[in-house]
């Protein structure tokens, strides 16, 4: 039986910033850039579901990832199309066969620690026990430093306008990590949902199956490098293996690692998560439960590995001289 095609996505990227007039401490008038936050109301088969506050960088991928992370759809192919119209601030999702028991699935809502008070439909820990992460995935200390430096050098909306969170997805190999995708939004949950939507569109394929112009720059570059007709390396039993699964993935976020962020990362199959911030108690418990390596406080040469340290191959000589006293370490 042939598979349904991947969903058709519009290309409704919105401007990420806008300019406003301000007055500084000297009484001088200045123009500054600020994030262009806007409301996007999601309709699923003409039924209003939720309103997301977003920059609108990749709204179709955001909606797709949101539906997947909310466990309302299990596969991108369940959706026929996602159409975003900024004139009315709406995203129309058309499914192929509807969402079974959608009223029941959306009846229970958990208010999370997300920016702007995010929410999750259903039980927060549903399906966690079913998550199996690649057992041999790892990152070296040198690769971790390279990843953090890549983020540091990235030209971002945060540098020009502030007030946003960033998330990125990296592919691991024997060399430096390769950035596959970089997303900024008003909240870290929107950014990770957008990445989840991007992963959903890969569908195990060796190259992306969407038009280059619908993709963020990193994804488009990956497609051009691989070529639309590129052959994937053979996996088990001669099957095609996806670079995403064969090389391993690392997720980076500027935000804290709450339980929801850890669960969403694990649902995407990502075994290693790096944060510029820290971790919450429940986030730590979930990471330990699923065997996810959570690394926080990752700035410059410093970091703290909170869970699954066996996935981090230490190279302490790269950290430079240890200037802490025994009292500091206590």
C-alpha positions as a printed Julia matrix, in Angstrom:
330×3 Matrix{Float64}:
   0.0    0.0    0.0
   1.44   3.36  -1.01
   1.99   5.99   1.63
   0.08   9.25   1.66
   2.18  12.23   0.55
   3.66  14.64   3.05
   1.46  17.68   3.74
   1.41  20.73   1.54
   2.71  23.74   3.45
   2.28  27.38   2.52
   5.24  29.76   2.78
   3.89  32.45   5.04
   7.03  33.6    6.81
   6.43  36.92   8.55
   8.95  39.69   9.34
  10.75  38.79  12.56
  11.31  42.35  13.81
   9.8   45.82  13.56
  11.21  49.26  14.29
   9.79  51.58  16.94
  10.73  55.0   18.35
  12.23  55.16  21.83
  13.76  57.76  24.13
  17.07  56.93  25.79
  18.59  58.05  29.09
  19.83  61.31  27.5
  16.39  62.25  26.22
  17.43  61.39  22.65
  14.98  59.79  20.23
  16.16  56.5   18.75
  14.75  53.82  16.48
  15.22  50.3   17.81
  14.23  46.86  16.56
  11.93  44.69  18.65
  10.57  41.15  18.02
   7.4   41.21  15.93
   5.2   39.01  18.12
   1.84  38.1   16.57
  -1.09  35.8   17.25
  -1.71  32.69  15.12
  -5.0   30.87  15.73
  -4.87  27.22  14.71
  -7.96  25.58  13.22
  -7.99  21.82  12.72
 -10.62  20.73  10.21
 -12.4   24.07  10.83
 -12.38  23.51  14.62
 -10.57  26.19  16.62
  -7.85  24.55  18.67
  -5.4   27.1   20.12
  -3.85  30.51  19.59
  -0.06  30.56  19.49
   1.95  33.73  20.08
   4.87  33.62  17.66
   7.33  35.58  15.55
   6.05  33.72  12.52
   9.42  32.62  11.15
   8.18  29.2    9.99
   4.53  29.06  11.06
   3.62  25.91   9.12
   6.43  23.91  10.73
   5.46  25.38  14.12
   1.86  24.18  13.73
   2.94  20.74  12.51
   5.38  20.32  15.39
   2.82  21.59  17.89
   0.29  18.98  16.78
   2.93  16.25  16.95
   4.26  17.26  20.36
   0.72  17.48  21.69
   0.29  13.9   20.46
  -2.74  14.9   18.36
  -1.11  13.43  15.24
   1.48  10.68  15.1
   2.8   11.31  11.61
   3.09  14.28   9.25
   1.24  12.21   6.64
  -1.89  12.38   8.8
  -2.17  15.98   7.58
  -3.11  16.98   4.04
  -2.22  20.66   4.26
  -1.38  23.57   6.55
  -2.36  26.99   5.21
  -1.29  30.15   7.04
  -2.9   33.52   6.31
  -1.4   36.43   8.26
  -4.13  38.81   7.07
  -6.51  37.01   9.43
  -3.87  35.53  11.75
  -4.99  31.95  11.18
  -3.53  28.55  10.32
  -5.97  26.13   8.69
  -5.0   22.49   9.16
  -6.73  19.93   6.97
  -6.26  16.34   8.09
  -6.76  13.28   5.92
  -9.04  11.34   8.24
  -9.73  13.68  11.16
  -8.31  13.37  14.67
 -10.02  10.61  16.62
 -11.42  11.66  20.01
 -10.08  15.2   19.62
 -12.56  16.51  22.22
 -11.35  13.94  24.75
  -7.69  14.51  23.91
  -7.96  18.27  24.37
 -10.29  18.24  27.39
  -7.49  18.03  29.96
  -4.94  20.85  29.88
  -1.75  21.25  31.9
  -0.46  24.82  32.32
   3.31  24.61  31.96
   6.27  26.8   32.85
   6.53  27.98  29.26
   6.95  31.66  28.44
   3.5   33.2   28.34
   2.1   30.23  30.29
   2.21  27.4   27.8
  -0.08  24.41  27.99
  -0.08  20.73  27.12
  -3.14  18.69  26.25
  -3.51  15.4   28.12
  -1.15  13.96  30.72
   2.32  15.48  30.73
   4.0   12.1   31.21
   1.89  10.17  28.68
   4.04   7.94  26.43
   7.28   8.73  28.28
   7.69   5.06  29.19
   7.52   4.17  25.48
  10.42   6.41  24.46
  13.61   4.57  23.48
  16.65   6.71  22.68
  19.7    5.5   20.7
  21.9    3.75  23.29
  25.26   4.58  21.7
  24.72   8.27  20.95
  27.4   10.49  22.47
  29.16  13.85  22.24
  32.75  14.72  23.05
  33.71  17.71  25.15
  35.43  19.2   22.11
  32.26  18.83  20.04
  30.25  20.45  22.83
  32.57  23.46  22.78
  32.31  23.64  18.98
  28.5   23.57  19.18
  28.4   26.37  21.77
  30.78  28.46  19.68
  28.65  27.96  16.56
  25.68  29.38  18.44
  27.8   32.27  19.75
  28.84  33.3   16.23
  25.38  32.95  14.71
  23.73  36.15  13.49
  20.45  36.21  15.39
  17.31  38.2   16.04
  18.34  38.18  19.71
  21.49  40.17  18.91
  19.54  42.81  16.99
  16.29  42.94  18.97
  16.56  40.78  22.11
  13.59  39.25  23.92
  13.52  35.91  22.09
  14.58  32.33  22.7
  16.59  30.21  20.27
  16.73  26.49  19.61
  18.95  24.6   17.2
  19.34  21.05  15.93
  22.76  19.59  15.23
  23.83  16.39  13.48
  26.75  14.58  15.04
  29.61  12.93  13.18
  33.27  12.31  13.9
  34.07  15.99  13.35
  32.4   19.21  14.43
  28.6   19.16  14.87
  26.64  20.29  11.78
  23.84  22.76  12.38
  20.75  21.49  10.6
  18.29  24.09  11.8
  18.22  27.29  13.88
  14.92  28.76  15.07
  14.11  31.79  17.19
  10.72  32.62  18.66
   9.14  34.49  21.55
   9.12  31.26  23.57
  11.41  28.26  23.62
   8.43  25.9   23.24
   7.52  27.47  19.9
  11.12  27.06  18.75
  11.3   23.38  19.7
   7.87  22.72  18.15
   9.13  24.24  14.89
  12.11  21.89  14.95
   9.78  18.96  15.68
   7.75  19.95  12.63
  10.91  20.05  10.52
  11.93  16.59  11.69
   8.42  15.3   10.91
   8.85  16.44   7.32
  12.03  14.37   6.95
  10.01  11.16   7.21
  13.17   9.05   7.34
  14.24  10.38   3.94
  17.92  10.86   3.01
  17.13  14.39   1.83
  14.35  16.85   2.52
  11.12  16.34   0.62
   9.9   19.9    0.69
  10.7   22.81  -1.56
  13.93  24.63  -0.67
  12.13  27.94  -0.39
   9.93  26.61   2.44
  12.93  25.8    4.61
  15.11  27.75   7.0
  18.57  28.48   5.55
  20.37  25.57   7.24
  17.84  23.04   6.0
  17.95  24.46   2.49
  21.73  24.24   2.42
  21.54  20.61   3.53
  19.15  19.82   0.69
  21.35  21.5   -1.91
  24.42  19.7   -0.63
  22.75  16.3   -0.67
  20.74  16.78  -3.82
  17.1   15.89  -4.26
  17.98  12.53  -5.72
  20.83  11.62  -3.41
  21.02   8.06  -2.25
  21.02   7.33   1.45
  23.55   4.96   2.97
  22.24   1.46   3.36
  20.88   0.55   6.77
  19.88  -2.78   8.23
  18.61  -5.33   5.68
  19.48  -2.98   2.83
  16.97  -0.33   3.84
  17.81   3.33   3.31
  19.07   4.98   6.46
  18.33   8.61   7.25
  21.29  10.86   8.06
  19.21  12.15  10.94
  19.08   8.74  12.57
  22.48   7.41  11.5
  24.55  10.41  12.6
  22.71  11.19  15.83
  21.15  14.44  16.94
  21.87  17.09  19.55
  19.33  19.74  20.52
  20.38  23.17  21.82
  18.22  25.74  23.58
  18.82  29.06  25.26
  15.98  28.28  27.67
  15.83  26.18  30.81
  15.28  22.44  30.61
  11.84  21.93  32.11
  10.03  18.6   32.03
   8.14  19.69  28.91
  11.31  20.63  27.04
  12.97  17.33  27.96
   9.88  15.32  26.98
   9.61  17.11  23.62
  13.29  16.47  22.92
  12.92  12.79  23.77
   9.77  12.52  21.63
  11.84  13.77  18.69
  14.33  10.96  19.35
  17.07  13.37  20.42
  19.36  11.74  23.02
  21.5   14.79  23.95
  20.23  18.24  24.93
  22.38  21.29  25.63
  21.11  24.44  27.35
  22.58  27.83  28.09
  20.4   27.8   31.19
  19.76  25.16  33.87
  17.33  22.32  34.56
  14.32  21.85  36.82
  13.82  18.93  39.2
  11.12  17.34  37.06
  13.15  17.92  33.91
  16.03  16.1   35.59
  13.78  13.2   36.63
  12.46  12.76  33.09
  15.96  12.95  31.58
  17.15  10.22  33.93
  14.09   8.09  33.22
  14.57   8.06  29.42
  18.38   8.06  29.41
  18.73  11.54  27.91
  21.99  13.41  28.42
  21.1   16.88  29.7
  23.9   19.45  29.7
  23.25  22.91  31.13
  25.04  26.16  31.97
  26.88  25.69  28.68
  28.74  28.92  28.03
  32.28  29.32  26.77
  34.21  26.42  28.35
  31.9   25.78  31.26
  29.01  23.35  31.58
  27.25  20.98  33.98
  26.19  17.5   32.86
  23.01  16.68  34.8
  22.18  13.18  33.52
  23.57  10.24  31.5
  27.2   11.4   31.77
  28.28   8.26  29.89
  27.07   9.97  26.7
  29.59  12.8   27.25
  33.19  11.82  26.45
  35.18  14.13  28.69
  38.35  15.92  27.59
  39.08  18.04  30.7
  42.36  19.29  29.23
  40.29  21.4   26.8
  38.71  23.32  29.66
  41.92  25.16  30.49
  43.46  25.54  33.95
  41.21  24.86  36.91
  41.4   28.03  39.0
  38.85  26.96  41.59
  39.89  26.32  45.17
  38.75  23.19  47.04
  36.17  25.4   48.8
  34.74  26.45  45.41
  34.3   22.83  44.38
  32.62  21.84  47.65
